[in-house]
Amino acid sequence: YHLHFIQFISFDATDLNQPIMKISSTAIAASFAYGASAFAPSVNPSRIGTPSTAASSTELDLFFMNTLKHKRAVSKVNKPARVKDSISEQEVRGLFELWNSALATGDSRVVASRYSKNPVLLPTVKDDPRTDYDSVKDYFDTFLLKKPQGTILDGKVHIGDGWATDMGIYEFTMGATGDKVKARYTYNYVQEDGVWKIQHHHSSVMPEAVDMGKPITPDEVRGLFHLWNDALATLDPTKVAARYAEKGVLLPTVSDKARTDFHSIREYFVNFLQLKPQGEILESHVTIGNNWCQDAGIYEFTMGATGKKVKGRYSFVYVFEDGEWKISHHHSSVMPEPTMPQAITEEEVRNLFQLWNSALATEDADVVASRYSKNAVLLPTVSDVPRTSYDLIQDYFVGFLKKKPQGEILESNVTIGHNWCQDAGIYEFTMGATGDKVKGRYSFVYVYEDGQWKIAHHHSSVMPESIL
């Protein structure tokens, strides 16, 4: 069961099923007197669905709907609309207080219910328009964590036929931090199902403040590292991941995978925190921009689990997001000079093909797929689908091995880099199942992974002149 309606309504005592919608200055004043408590249902779950034994004029009535029998059960807090030709400026301004009281409940469902069925919310700190209940609620899921309460500083009301607009400047006090934030606002209200609802809400930062940017000093930038380091000390990966911006990018020290969302960043720290790391900045270089700043240099970690000390190079780019500085980009890498490349000769590179060819001879797709690295890419000769995982690579060779192929390099061109090497040229396969011989062009890029050379990239294509 879910809360379906919360309405301030007047009842004709002769028929409780026919609500007569009325609104007055007295009713608005009464609704404000309820404050936040009027929006926060206090219901014993065991009694949900039990009909009220008493009904009186202008009381708060609760209606419930079973989600198993109905499409949608939505909590709504509504102020009954006036059923007369006009609404006063004072009553329009009162609609803001109704929304503000919904904020005070801390319940995003209550706030979202103040918007119409087809709303448009252009929020202060998000780029994407919110055009339905779920997306409006999603915005307030985060915004309400700041415990905001608003005050209108300057407003202008316009009233039309069945609509009203309130626009101006409001200021929010964030109960979670004490910060005060001014913004420009526009509310367009419409009557919907006998209730004034927010059809359009546009909120924007004060433009002059945007041009100025959020001030921060170089020492304060360096202090942001300590917020992250303190999060490490909790050994809670969720708290560490919360220090990153919504679209943060983490390029970690000991993982090849770029982490580009909350869940993947948290996943990295699940393992890293087992070392009980604590960091110290040894060398720092700060750059400050408009609502962003950067700290780059060298840090050293002491691993509490082992006592080991590890130096690394770091780059933190911070952005001012949702009222606080967050990590937008974090790149951490090992100190490069002590890292020596794995030695390999050109002949040894060519012999890596023979390891792969021997795997083909087993006619076991798993054995062949095991020759590829963890993040390998295979662009096969006779399949349009790029194979980017172990399962996809194995799947390709299930079919290809039925031909019992054995390969021979006819022409080879080798390049050797730092822990990688490349062999590109022309090879020819003899298909044991049919006796056919097929030439193709190949590129193998190998990387040194987990103590052995693996295929990171394999591109195979038909000889083009034969098909053109």
NORFEN-V228777 format. One record per residue. SS is DSSP state (hx for helix, st for strand, lp for the rest). Layout:
ss:SS
ss:SS
This chain:
ss:lp
ss:st
ss:st
ss:st
ss:st
ss:st
ss:st
ss:st
ss:st
ss:st
ss:st
ss:lp
ss:lp
ss:lp
ss:lp
ss:lp
ss:lp
ss:lp
ss:st
ss:st
ss:lp
ss:lp
ss:lp
ss:lp
ss:hx
ss:hx
ss:hx
ss:hx
ss:hx
ss:hx
ss:hx
ss:hx
ss:hx
ss:hx
ss:hx
ss:hx
ss:hx
ss:hx
ss:hx
ss:lp
ss:lp
ss:lp
ss:lp
ss:lp
ss:hx
ss:hx
ss:hx
ss:lp
ss:lp
ss:lp
ss:lp
ss:lp
ss:lp
ss:lp
ss:lp
ss:lp
ss:lp
ss:lp
ss:st
ss:st
ss:st
ss:st
ss:st
ss:st
ss:st
ss:lp
ss:lp
ss:lp
ss:lp
ss:lp
ss:lp
ss:lp
ss:lp
ss:lp
ss:lp
ss:lp
ss:st
ss:st
ss:st
ss:st
ss:lp
ss:lp
ss:lp
ss:lp
ss:lp
ss:lp
ss:lp
ss:lp
ss:hx
ss:hx
ss:hx
ss:hx
ss:hx
ss:hx
ss:hx
ss:hx
ss:hx
ss:hx
ss:hx
ss:hx
ss:hx
ss:hx
ss:hx
ss:hx
ss:lp
ss:lp
ss:lp
ss:hx
ss:hx
ss:hx
ss:hx
ss:hx
ss:lp
ss:lp
ss:st
ss:st
ss:st
ss:st
ss:st
ss:st
ss:st
ss:st
ss:lp
ss:lp
ss:lp
ss:lp
ss:lp
ss:lp
ss:lp
ss:st
ss:lp
ss:lp
ss:hx
ss:hx
ss:hx
ss:hx
ss:hx
ss:hx
ss:hx
ss:hx
ss:hx
ss:hx
ss:hx
ss:hx
ss:hx
ss:hx
ss:lp
ss:st
ss:st
ss:st
ss:st
ss:st
ss:st
ss:st
ss:st
ss:st
ss:st
ss:st
ss:st
ss:lp
ss:lp
ss:lp
ss:st
ss:st
ss:st
ss:st
ss:st
ss:st
ss:st
ss:st
ss:st
ss:st
ss:st
ss:st
ss:lp
ss:lp
ss:lp
ss:lp
ss:lp
ss:st
ss:st
ss:st
ss:st
ss:st
ss:st
ss:st
ss:st
ss:st
ss:st
ss:st
ss:st
ss:st
ss:lp
ss:lp
ss:st
ss:st
ss:st
ss:st
ss:st
ss:st
ss:st
ss:st
ss:st
ss:st
ss:st
ss:lp
ss:hx
ss:hx
ss:hx
ss:hx
ss:hx
ss:hx
ss:lp
ss:lp
ss:lp
ss:lp
ss:lp
ss:hx
ss:hx
ss:hx
ss:hx
ss:hx
ss:hx
ss:hx
ss:hx
ss:hx
ss:hx
ss:hx
ss:hx
ss:hx
ss:hx
ss:hx
ss:hx
ss:lp
ss:lp
ss:lp
ss:hx
ss:hx
ss:hx
ss:hx
ss:hx
ss:lp
ss:lp
ss:st
ss:st
ss:st
ss:st
ss:st
ss:st
ss:st
ss:st
ss:lp
ss:lp
ss:lp
ss:lp
ss:lp
ss:lp
ss:st
ss:st
ss:lp
ss:lp
ss:hx
ss:hx
ss:hx
ss:hx
ss:hx
ss:hx
ss:hx
ss:hx
ss:hx
ss:hx
ss:hx
ss:hx
ss:hx
ss:hx
ss:lp
ss:st
ss:st
ss:st
ss:st
ss:st
ss:st
ss:st
ss:st
ss:st
ss:st
ss:st
ss:st
ss:lp
ss:lp
ss:lp
ss:st
ss:st
ss:st
ss:st
ss:st
ss:st
ss:st
ss:st
ss:st
ss:st
ss:st
ss:st
ss:lp
ss:lp
ss:lp
ss:lp
ss:lp
ss:st
ss:st
ss:st
ss:st
ss:st
ss:st
ss:st
ss:st
ss:st
ss:st
ss:st
ss:st
ss:st
ss:lp
ss:lp
ss:st
ss:st
ss:st
ss:st
ss:st
ss:st
ss:st
ss:st
ss:st
ss:st
ss:st
ss:lp
ss:lp
ss:lp
ss:lp
ss:lp
ss:lp
ss:lp
ss:lp
ss:lp
ss:lp
ss:lp
ss:hx
ss:hx
ss:hx
ss:hx
ss:hx
ss:hx
ss:hx
ss:hx
ss:hx
ss:hx
ss:hx
ss:hx
ss:hx
ss:hx
ss:hx
ss:hx
ss:lp
ss:lp
ss:lp
ss:hx
ss:hx
ss:hx
ss:hx
ss:hx
ss:lp
ss:lp
ss:st
ss:st
ss:st
ss:st
ss:st
ss:st
ss:st
ss:st
ss:lp
ss:lp
ss:lp
ss:lp
ss:lp
ss:lp
ss:lp
ss:st
ss:lp
ss:lp
ss:hx
ss:hx
ss:hx
ss:hx
ss:hx
ss:hx
ss:hx
ss:hx
ss:hx
ss:hx
ss:hx
ss:hx
ss:hx
ss:hx
ss:lp
ss:st
ss:st
ss:st
ss:st
ss:st
ss:st
ss:st
ss:st
ss:st
ss:st
ss:st
ss:st
ss:lp
ss:lp
ss:lp
ss:st
ss:st
ss:st
ss:st
ss:st
ss:st
ss:st
ss:st
ss:st
ss:st
ss:st
ss:st
ss:lp
ss:lp
ss:lp
ss:lp
ss:lp
ss:st
ss:st
ss:st
ss:st
ss:st
ss:st
ss:st
ss:st
ss:st
ss:st
ss:st
ss:st
ss:st
ss:lp
ss:lp
ss:st
ss:st
ss:st
ss:st
ss:st
ss:st
ss:st
ss:st
ss:st
ss:st
ss:st
ss:lp
ss:hx
ss:hx
ss:hx
ss:lp
ss:lp
